[in-house]
């Protein structure tokens, strides 16, 4: 699910609060969730403060390797 945050959108794992809020066309999710609440939500595990992010690292994957190759690199 994409959540609008001012000038950007963030892919997140939806929780009950987010699904309930997004069902209401009068709710502005960018006002409900702010990046200022993200660290507190992540540190406390309270994802009603800020939903858990998802897939942000997918763009950083350049190569898919077998597990054996990864382990060999780590221990060499």
C-alpha positions in Angstrom: 0.0 0.0 0.0 1.3 3.5 -0.8 0.9 6.2 1.8 1.3 9.8 0.6 3.7 11.8 2.8 3.7 15.4 1.6 5.8 15.4 -1.6 6.4 11.7 -1.8 4.7 8.3 -1.4 6.0 5.4 0.7 5.2 1.7 0.3 4.1 0.4 3.7 2.7 -2.7 5.3 -0.9 -1.8 6.0 -2.3 -2.3 9.5 -5.9 -2.0 10.8 -5.6 1.7 11.6 -4.2 2.5 8.2 -6.9 0.4 6.4 -9.6 2.1 8.4 -8.2 5.6 7.7 -7.7 4.9 4.0 -11.3 3.8 3.7 -12.5 7.3 4.7 -12.2 9.7 1.7 -12.1 12.7 4.0 -8.9 11.6 5.8 -5.6 13.0 4.6 -3.1 10.3 5.3 -0.2 12.8 4.9 -1.6 14.7 7.9 -2.2 11.5 9.9 1.2 10.0 9.4 4.3 12.2 9.4 8.0 11.3 9.1 8.5 12.9 12.5 6.6 9.9 14.0 8.6 7.3 12.1 11.5 6.9 14.5 9.3 6.7 17.6 7.0 4.2 15.9 9.9 2.0 14.7 11.7 2.1 18.1 8.5 1.4 20.2 6.9 -1.0 17.7 3.7 1.1 17.7 2.9 1.1 14.0 -0.2 3.1 14.6 2.2 6.1 14.9 3.8 5.3 11.6 3.2 2.2 9.4 6.1 -0.2 8.8 7.9 0.4 5.6 8.2 -2.3 2.9 10.3 -2.8 -0.2 12.5 0.3 0.1 15.6 -1.8 -0.4 14.3 -3.6 -3.5 15.8 -0.9 -5.7 19.2 -1.5 -4.2 19.4 -5.2 -5.3 21.7 -5.4 -8.2 22.3 -9.1 -8.3 20.6 -12.3 -7.0 23.1 -14.8 -5.8 22.8 -18.3 -4.4 23.1 -18.5 -0.6 26.3 -20.5 -0.9 28.0 -17.7 -2.8 26.9 -15.2 -0.2 28.2 -17.3 2.7 31.5 -18.0 0.8 32.0 -14.2 0.4 31.2 -13.6 4.1 33.7 -16.2 5.4 36.5 -15.6 2.9 
